[in-house]
Amino acid sequence: MNKTSLSHHISRQFNEELEDVRNKVLAMGGLVEEQIENAITALVNADVELAERVISRDYQVNALEVAIDEESVQVLARRQPAAGDLRLIIAVIKTITDLERIGDQAERIGRMAIHLAEMERPKNQYSELEHLGTQVRKMLHNALDAFARMDTEAAVAVAQEDIKVDAEYEAIMRQMITFMMEDPRNVKRTLDVMWSARALERMGDHACNISEYIIYLVKGKDVRHTSLEHMEKQARD
């Protein structure tokens, strides 16, 4: 297992600034995790009130992104960090962008939940979306845990899970297309399900992005747009 820790500086205040930024990223991640869970629960249970709460709380995710971004820029300006400290700030700025986009997708699912609550519900109560949502939320949780521990092996495991999420998403899409072909009356509801599944698949991609930033942070190697095999090799070396 590859682990590292934040550098220790003569300035204790600098250490505290870096730790504060990192902790705020994890707090933002926790809020986004909660948004995913609530959005899926609202959709599965036709809970309009909960869905509206997810939509209304998106501003909190956006506000955290802005606040952390501003604090990171201030650290860059004041401290002019180098090496691992610079990589930490860069990874933070990139990570909060992906977290904000995951939050946007959770809001989208909240809106789909309101639409679907007004329609006749299928016998399976959208179990396929519930399962995919559970997988994606777990991916994000594990990515944030890997970020907290600076664990590159755990980061690679997140990327591996994204393959399963993509396969599950594709299976849902094929099933939904079949439903629409069999009965055109299902088109409106099925499209909302497809948009929700797409939102979940995008969440998985963003969680995978966060895992890539962890490898950059710890190893100093950019593994974006590379194969999983290359990512695994860079994480080990």
Rosetta silent file (secondary structure, phi, psi, omega in degrees, C-alpha in Angstrom):
SEQUENCE: MNKTSLSHHISRQFNEELEDVRNKVLAMGGLVEEQIENAITALVNADVELAERVISRDYQVNALEVAIDEESVQVLARRQPAAGDLRLIIAVIKTITDLERIGDQAERIGRMAIHLAEMERPKNQYSELEHLGTQVRKMLHNALDAFARMDTEAAVAVAQEDIKVDAEYEAIMRQMITFMMEDPRNVKRTLDVMWSARALERMGDHACNISEYIIYLVKGKDVRHTSLEHMEKQARD
SCORE:     score description
SCORE:     0.000 S_00000001
   1 L     0.000  129.027  178.863    0.000    0.000    0.000 S_00000001
   2 L   -91.486  121.048  177.736    1.368    3.384   -1.002 S_00000001
   3 L  -132.369  151.834  172.569    0.890    6.049    1.584 S_00000001
   4 L  -146.661  175.133  179.413    2.371    9.451    2.130 S_00000001
   5 L  -135.954  164.991  177.642    1.655   12.364    4.368 S_00000001
   6 L   -63.364  143.899  178.223    1.617   16.109    4.079 S_00000001
   7 L   -63.929  152.425  175.701    5.010   17.734    4.301 S_00000001
   8 L  -105.337  133.251 -174.324    5.959   19.365    7.581 S_00000001
   9 L  -116.593  161.640  174.941    7.145   22.924    7.389 S_00000001
  10 L   -59.889  -37.587  178.352    8.918   25.321    9.656 S_00000001
  11 L   -82.481  110.383  177.552    5.720   27.366    9.516 S_00000001
  12 H   -64.923  -31.163  179.489    3.089   25.564   11.547 S_00000001
  13 H   -62.966  -38.559  178.086    0.510   27.888   10.024 S_00000001
  14 H   -62.200  -44.669  176.477    1.354   26.570    6.549 S_00000001
  15 H   -56.541  -43.946 -177.671    0.774   22.999    7.762 S_00000001
  16 H   -67.453  -36.259  178.236   -2.555   24.052    9.225 S_00000001
  17 H   -63.962  -44.791  179.390   -3.595   25.788    5.994 S_00000001
  18 H   -63.933  -43.069 -179.834   -2.881   22.665    3.930 S_00000001
  19 H   -66.718  -36.988  179.602   -4.706   20.441    6.389 S_00000001
  20 H   -64.146  -43.405  178.596   -7.674   22.820    6.502 S_00000001
  21 H   -62.046  -44.973 -178.650   -8.014   22.773    2.712 S_00000001
  22 H   -63.240  -42.359  179.547   -7.820   18.989    2.643 S_00000001
  23 H   -64.950  -35.981  179.407  -10.426   18.635    5.396 S_00000001
  24 H   -68.242  -33.541  175.062  -12.802   20.972    3.585 S_00000001
  25 H   -62.244  -44.059 -179.532  -12.546   18.808    0.461 S_00000001
  26 H   -66.422  -36.271  177.090  -13.550   15.773    2.515 S_00000001
  27 H   -65.909  -41.468  176.395  -16.448   17.711    4.061 S_00000001
  28 H   -62.402  -41.319  178.131  -17.632   18.709    0.594 S_00000001
  29 H   -61.658  -39.626  178.021  -17.332   15.092   -0.461 S_00000001
  30 H   -62.627  -40.247  177.655  -19.460   14.007    2.464 S_00000001
  31 H   -64.831  -41.652  179.879  -22.197   16.446    1.451 S_00000001
  32 H   -65.634  -40.204  175.098  -22.100   15.202   -2.138 S_00000001
  33 H   -56.485  -45.183 -179.800  -22.337   11.591   -0.942 S_00000001
  34 H   -63.563  -37.945  178.385  -25.438   12.525    1.027 S_00000001
  35 H   -62.667  -41.574  178.297  -26.908   14.232   -2.047 S_00000001
  36 H   -62.003  -49.840 -177.914  -26.472   11.045   -4.091 S_00000001
  37 H   -59.156  -44.831 -178.855  -28.071    8.889   -1.410 S_00000001
  38 H   -68.177  -37.413 -179.916  -31.029   11.235   -0.981 S_00000001
  39 H   -63.903  -43.885  179.457  -31.574   11.624   -4.711 S_00000001
  40 H   -67.709  -41.969  177.876  -31.744    7.861   -5.235 S_00000001
  41 H   -60.632  -42.993  179.222  -33.976    7.380   -2.195 S_00000001
  42 H   -61.826  -40.747 -178.986  -36.313   10.085   -3.471 S_00000001
  43 H   -67.943  -47.049 -176.471  -36.516    8.434   -6.883 S_00000001
  44 H   -66.936  -36.939 -175.030  -37.092    4.905   -5.567 S_00000001
  45 H   -98.362    4.443 -177.063  -39.658    5.963   -2.960 S_00000001
  46 L    53.809   42.109 -176.803  -41.389    8.676   -5.036 S_00000001
  47 L   -94.622   92.963 -176.516  -40.495   11.114   -2.251 S_00000001
  48 H   -64.892  -39.628 -179.481  -41.065   14.529   -3.793 S_00000001
  49 H   -60.903  -43.653  178.795  -40.195   16.405   -0.605 S_00000001
  50 H   -66.808  -39.193  178.151  -36.808   14.706   -0.377 S_00000001
  51 H   -61.245  -41.907  178.582  -36.181   15.325   -4.073 S_00000001
  52 H   -65.754  -32.696  177.017  -36.893   19.027   -3.604 S_00000001
  53 H   -66.428  -40.331  177.077  -34.474   19.066   -0.677 S_00000001
  54 H   -60.457  -45.266 -179.698  -31.752   17.610   -2.898 S_00000001
  55 H   -62.815  -44.173 -175.721  -32.400   20.309   -5.493 S_00000001
  56 H   -70.975  -25.600 -177.599  -32.421   23.117   -2.949 S_00000001
  57 L   -85.949   -4.206 -178.990  -29.175   21.953   -1.280 S_00000001
  58 H   -61.150  -28.736 -179.832  -27.165   22.037   -4.492 S_00000001
  59 H   -63.623  -28.837  178.338  -26.257   25.640   -3.722 S_00000001
  60 H   -66.490  -40.406  177.084  -24.343   24.399   -0.651 S_00000001
  61 H   -62.995  -45.262  179.775  -22.175   22.195   -2.852 S_00000001
  62 H   -62.472  -40.612 -179.449  -21.553   25.123   -5.204 S_00000001
  63 H   -65.338  -38.475  177.563  -20.706   27.440   -2.318 S_00000001
  64 H   -65.067  -40.401  178.031  -18.172   24.967   -0.943 S_00000001
  65 H   -58.851  -46.969 -178.762  -16.488   24.686   -4.322 S_00000001
  66 H   -63.021  -44.512 -177.817  -16.105   28.461   -4.529 S_00000001
  67 H   -64.335  -44.990 -179.287  -14.839   28.758   -0.943 S_00000001
  68 H   -67.984  -38.898  178.105  -12.265   25.968   -1.255 S_00000001
  69 H   -61.275  -45.045  179.930  -11.110   27.272   -4.622 S_00000001
  70 H   -63.432  -42.278  179.706  -10.577   30.757   -3.179 S_00000001
  71 H   -64.835  -38.817  179.563   -8.688   29.383   -0.178 S_00000001
  72 H   -64.678  -41.641  178.569   -6.487   27.264   -2.450 S_00000001
  73 H   -63.614  -38.869  178.111   -5.628   30.268   -4.613 S_00000001
  74 H   -63.637  -40.186  177.227   -4.719   32.236   -1.493 S_00000001
  75 H   -63.109  -43.304  178.043   -2.365   29.454   -0.377 S_00000001
  76 H   -59.645  -43.499 -177.056   -0.746   29.470   -3.824 S_00000001
  77 H   -70.038  -42.974 -175.456   -0.284   33.241   -3.716 S_00000001
  78 H   -77.982  -42.297 -169.770    1.000   33.478   -0.136 S_00000001
  79 H  -100.489  -20.237 -176.497    3.099   30.328    0.156 S_00000001
  80 L    45.542   59.935 -175.547    4.191   29.602   -3.409 S_00000001
  81 L   -65.569  156.450  178.947    4.260   25.861   -2.640 S_00000001
  82 L  -130.449  167.602  174.482    6.497   23.452   -4.516 S_00000001
  83 H    51.962 -126.148 -174.877    6.704   19.704   -5.149 S_00000001
  84 H   -62.802  -34.911  179.752    4.177   17.689   -3.123 S_00000001
  85 H   -66.635  -38.938  177.864    2.512   20.746   -1.608 S_00000001
  86 H   -66.715  -41.546  178.816    1.883   22.221   -5.059 S_00000001
  87 H   -63.416  -35.387  177.862    0.508   18.907   -6.267 S_00000001
  88 H   -61.640  -47.888 -178.820   -1.842   18.834   -3.267 S_00000001
  89 H   -63.411  -42.179  178.581   -3.302   22.236   -4.116 S_00000001
  90 H   -62.764  -44.001  179.501   -3.668   21.295   -7.789 S_00000001
  91 H   -63.456  -37.398  178.362   -5.339   17.995   -6.832 S_00000001
  92 H   -63.007  -48.569 -177.638   -7.696   19.836   -4.480 S_00000001
  93 H   -61.312  -40.762  178.991   -8.768   22.320   -7.162 S_00000001
  94 H   -69.780  -41.140 -177.052   -9.405   19.515   -9.652 S_00000001
  95 H   -63.930  -43.473 -177.847  -11.191   17.319   -7.105 S_00000001
  96 H   -67.705  -27.875  174.681  -13.677   19.983   -6.008 S_00000001
  97 H   -63.956  -45.035  178.703  -14.588   20.591   -9.663 S_00000001
  98 H   -67.403  -37.401  177.396  -15.509   16.925  -10.038 S_00000001
  99 H   -63.113  -40.647  179.250  -17.386   16.950   -6.734 S_00000001
 100 H   -63.773  -37.666  179.706  -19.415   19.951   -7.867 S_00000001
 101 H   -71.185  -34.301  173.424  -20.295   18.164  -11.088 S_00000001
 102 H   -62.958  -41.135  176.992  -21.367   15.071   -9.168 S_00000001
 103 H   -59.941  -38.734  177.417  -23.583   17.378   -7.125 S_00000001
 104 H   -62.846  -39.517  179.510  -25.109   18.707  -10.346 S_00000001
 105 H   -68.866  -35.281  176.105  -25.912   15.156  -11.441 S_00000001
 106 H   -63.967  -40.360  176.730  -27.531   14.436   -8.063 S_00000001
 107 H   -61.630  -41.043  179.340  -29.696   17.515   -8.550 S_00000001
 108 H   -61.392  -41.816  178.007  -30.668   16.227  -11.990 S_00000001
 109 H   -64.643  -37.085  176.074  -31.750   12.900  -10.493 S_00000001
 110 H   -58.192  -41.558  178.716  -33.774   14.835   -7.928 S_00000001
 111 H   -68.278  -39.036  176.675  -35.647   16.529  -10.779 S_00000001
 112 H   -64.999  -35.102  178.948  -36.184   13.186  -12.522 S_00000001
 113 H   -61.337  -38.905  178.326  -37.510   11.793   -9.218 S_00000001
 114 H   -66.022  -42.941  178.019  -40.212   14.475   -9.178 S_00000001
 115 H   -61.331  -47.253 -175.265  -41.216   13.641  -12.759 S_00000001
 116 H   -69.701  -26.368  179.421  -41.296    9.910  -12.089 S_00000001
 117 H   -65.123  -22.440 -178.564  -43.315   10.328   -8.885 S_00000001
 118 L   -87.555   -5.727 -175.157  -46.201   11.567  -11.042 S_00000001
 119 L  -109.670  164.905  174.794  -46.182    8.473  -13.259 S_00000001
 120 L   -62.923  137.138 -174.083  -47.218    4.866  -12.858 S_00000001
 121 L   -96.212  144.149  178.353  -44.437    2.953  -11.148 S_00000001
 122 L   -73.459  165.009 -178.031  -42.930   -0.307  -12.449 S_00000001
 123 L   -64.017  -32.794 -177.420  -43.099   -3.499  -10.412 S_00000001
 124 L   -82.039   -0.431  177.686  -39.393   -3.443   -9.624 S_00000001
 125 L    53.719   38.224  178.260  -39.644    0.084   -8.128 S_00000001
 126 L    59.394   39.846 -178.544  -36.593    1.192  -10.144 S_00000001
 127 H   -62.883  -29.618 -179.892  -34.355   -1.378   -8.460 S_00000001
 128 H   -65.553  -38.696  177.025  -31.861   -1.123  -11.333 S_00000001
 129 H   -71.465  -36.954  178.867  -31.286    2.552  -10.585 S_00000001
 130 H   -61.592  -43.646 -179.278  -31.116    1.880   -6.864 S_00000001
 131 H   -67.588  -43.992  178.435  -28.385   -0.713   -7.370 S_00000001
 132 H   -63.201  -40.319  178.169  -26.400    1.464   -9.772 S_00000001
 133 H   -62.306  -39.001  177.884  -26.725    4.404   -7.386 S_00000001
 134 H   -63.168  -41.802  179.441  -25.386    2.305   -4.518 S_00000001
 135 H   -63.768  -42.910 -178.130  -22.380    1.308   -6.614 S_00000001
 136 H   -68.451  -42.487  178.906  -21.625    4.886   -7.616 S_00000001
 137 H   -62.399  -38.315  176.897  -21.963    6.244   -4.087 S_00000001
 138 H   -63.832  -40.449  176.521  -19.574    3.522   -2.903 S_00000001
 139 H   -58.042  -47.517 -179.439  -17.109    4.543   -5.619 S_00000001
 140 H   -64.272  -43.709  179.135  -17.162    8.144   -4.456 S_00000001
 141 H   -57.574  -45.003 -178.721  -16.844    7.131   -0.805 S_00000001
 142 H   -68.839  -34.050  177.352  -13.825    4.975   -1.600 S_00000001
 143 H   -66.018  -41.908  178.329  -12.256    7.711   -3.726 S_00000001
 144 H   -67.523  -37.196  176.801  -12.586   10.199   -0.869 S_00000001
 145 H   -64.080  -42.004  177.661  -11.191    7.646    1.578 S_00000001
 146 H   -64.148  -36.964  177.252   -8.227    7.087   -0.752 S_00000001
 147 H   -64.642  -43.595 -179.283   -7.749   10.862   -0.935 S_00000001
 148 H   -63.082  -38.361 -177.555   -7.799   11.149    2.859 S_00000001
 149 H   -95.600   -3.901 -176.416   -5.220    8.357    3.234 S_00000001
 150 L    51.846   51.107 -173.019   -3.316    9.214    0.039 S_00000001
 151 L  -106.491  106.885 -176.294   -3.617    5.553   -0.895 S_00000001
 152 H   -72.376  -32.083  178.637   -2.806    4.878   -4.550 S_00000001
 153 H   -65.357  -41.438  176.869   -3.838    1.216   -4.432 S_00000001
 154 H   -65.809  -34.617  177.762   -7.284    2.193   -3.200 S_00000001
 155 H   -63.917  -41.929  177.726   -7.429    4.811   -5.966 S_00000001
 156 H   -63.642  -38.659  178.753   -6.767    2.139   -8.599 S_00000001
 157 H   -60.446  -35.598  176.906   -9.538   -0.012   -7.077 S_00000001
 158 H   -63.583  -44.672  178.912  -11.976    2.872   -7.655 S_00000001
 159 H   -62.593  -36.077  177.563  -11.008    3.006  -11.321 S_00000001
 160 H   -65.318  -37.273  178.573  -11.555   -0.741  -11.571 S_00000001
 161 H   -65.937  -27.783 -179.020  -15.066   -0.349  -10.159 S_00000001
 162 H   -63.669  -29.040  177.296  -15.871    2.174  -12.878 S_00000001
 163 H   -63.102  -41.641  179.071  -15.690   -0.635  -15.443 S_00000001
 164 H   -67.319  -40.041  178.839  -18.499   -2.452  -13.612 S_00000001
 165 H   -62.358  -43.491  179.391  -20.555    0.735  -13.383 S_00000001
 166 H   -62.154  -41.485 -179.668  -20.219    1.322  -17.125 S_00000001
 167 H   -65.369  -40.123  179.312  -21.305   -2.256  -17.876 S_00000001
 168 H   -67.483  -39.474  177.139  -24.321   -1.937  -15.582 S_00000001
 169 H   -61.298  -45.467 -179.880  -25.263    1.372  -17.171 S_00000001
 170 H   -63.011  -36.933  178.390  -25.118   -0.126  -20.657 S_00000001
 171 H   -65.030  -40.967  177.915  -27.334   -3.030  -19.536 S_00000001
 172 H   -63.057  -43.493 -178.775  -29.923   -0.583  -18.183 S_00000001
 173 H   -62.423  -42.652  178.430  -29.887    1.389  -21.427 S_00000001
 174 H   -62.088  -41.469  179.661  -30.449   -1.750  -23.527 S_00000001
 175 H   -64.235  -41.968 -179.098  -33.325   -2.762  -21.255 S_00000001
 176 H   -66.374  -38.345  177.783  -34.944    0.676  -21.474 S_00000001
 177 H   -63.385  -39.599  177.335  -34.730    0.727  -25.269 S_00000001
 178 H   -61.996  -42.908  179.035  -36.458   -2.669  -25.331 S_00000001
 179 H   -59.764  -43.284 -178.415  -39.257   -1.337  -23.103 S_00000001
 180 H   -66.853  -36.938  179.373  -39.858    1.607  -25.412 S_00000001
 181 H   -68.946  -35.345 -177.944  -39.959   -0.618  -28.480 S_00000001
 182 H   -74.580  -33.134 -177.440  -42.422   -3.007  -26.847 S_00000001
 183 L  -150.591  102.273 -178.542  -44.817   -0.314  -25.654 S_00000001
 184 H   -57.970  -19.673  178.191  -44.585    3.327  -26.828 S_00000001
 185 H   -65.093  -17.947 -179.027  -46.687    4.353  -23.816 S_00000001
 186 H   -86.076   -2.231 -169.626  -43.546    3.779  -21.720 S_00000001
 187 H   -58.717  -50.093 -175.260  -41.487    6.326  -23.633 S_00000001
 188 H   -61.530  -48.812  179.880  -41.801    9.314  -21.282 S_00000001
 189 H   -63.900  -42.473 -177.288  -41.109    7.342  -18.115 S_00000001
 190 H   -64.587  -37.032  177.373  -38.329    5.340  -19.750 S_00000001
 191 H   -62.664  -39.735  177.246  -36.554    8.475  -20.949 S_00000001
 192 H   -63.862  -39.106  177.258  -36.493    9.809  -17.379 S_00000001
 193 H   -64.368  -42.663 -179.743  -35.009    6.504  -16.211 S_00000001
 194 H   -64.114  -40.241  177.624  -32.388    6.674  -18.967 S_00000001
 195 H   -65.640  -37.114  178.315  -31.450   10.250  -18.018 S_00000001
 196 H   -66.623  -42.741  178.241  -31.136    9.180  -14.378 S_00000001
 197 H   -63.220  -40.226  177.958  -28.942    6.228  -15.315 S_00000001
 198 H   -62.547  -40.982  178.187  -26.802    8.525  -17.436 S_00000001
 199 H   -61.154  -41.665  178.860  -26.387   10.905  -14.503 S_00000001
 200 H   -65.680  -40.539  178.851  -25.210    8.022  -12.311 S_00000001
 201 H   -62.733  -39.053  177.396  -22.755    6.846  -14.960 S_00000001
 202 H   -66.266  -37.210  175.563  -21.288   10.352  -15.155 S_00000001
 203 H   -57.541  -43.471  178.686  -20.917   10.382  -11.370 S_00000001
 204 H   -60.523  -40.201  177.788  -18.831    7.234  -11.662 S_00000001
 205 H   -62.014  -41.825 -179.858  -16.613    8.932  -14.241 S_00000001
 206 H   -67.484  -37.888  176.119  -16.046   11.885  -11.917 S_00000001
 207 H   -63.195  -38.221  177.071  -15.194    9.564   -9.007 S_00000001
 208 H   -63.909  -39.632  176.401  -12.710    7.857  -11.323 S_00000001
 209 H   -58.077  -42.457 -179.881  -11.195   11.260  -12.116 S_00000001
 210 H   -61.249  -38.860  178.679  -10.645   11.858   -8.406 S_00000001
 211 H   -63.639  -33.924  178.139   -8.777    8.556   -8.155 S_00000001
 212 H   -68.026  -37.207  179.056   -6.477    9.731  -10.955 S_00000001
 213 H   -65.574  -30.563  179.344   -5.704   12.945   -9.072 S_00000001
 214 H   -65.146  -41.825  178.433   -4.652   10.869   -6.057 S_00000001
 215 H   -65.799  -38.140  175.557   -2.003    9.089   -8.106 S_00000001
 216 H   -63.301  -43.446 -178.534   -0.815   12.458   -9.397 S_00000001
 217 H   -61.737  -47.674 -173.865   -0.710   13.806   -5.839 S_00000001
 218 H   -80.895  -43.579 -172.897    1.227   10.882   -4.382 S_00000001
 219 H  -100.426  -15.224 -177.252    3.387    9.806   -7.330 S_00000001
 220 L    73.039   23.089 -176.918    3.623   13.010   -9.361 S_00000001
 221 L  -120.000  130.797 -179.183    2.439   11.110  -12.447 S_00000001
 222 L   -87.592  112.610 -177.149   -0.430   12.181  -14.697 S_00000001
 223 L  -108.767   14.225  177.332   -2.492    9.082  -15.548 S_00000001
 224 L   -65.516  145.114  175.714   -5.418   10.845  -17.223 S_00000001
 225 L    59.840   30.531  175.898   -6.506    9.435  -20.597 S_00000001
 226 L  -119.853  173.555 -179.885   -4.407    6.293  -20.116 S_00000001
 227 L   -76.832  161.798  176.814   -5.308    2.638  -19.760 S_00000001
 228 H   -62.780  -36.733  179.251   -6.170    1.000  -16.459 S_00000001
 229 H   -62.048  -41.832  178.152   -3.057   -1.150  -16.807 S_00000001
 230 H   -65.622  -40.862  178.632   -0.890    1.961  -17.118 S_00000001
 231 H   -60.497  -44.206  179.244   -2.628    3.501  -14.125 S_00000001
 232 H   -61.983  -42.077  179.989   -1.952    0.383  -12.042 S_00000001
 233 H   -63.867  -44.639  179.955    1.734    0.409  -13.043 S_00000001
 234 H   -65.444  -33.813  179.677    2.183    4.083  -12.174 S_00000001
 235 H   -69.035  -30.822 -178.647    0.476    3.568   -8.816 S_00000001
 236 H   -82.307  -37.054 -173.095    2.889    0.746   -7.935 S_00000001
 237 L   -69.514    0.000    0.000    6.139    2.326   -9.163 S_00000001
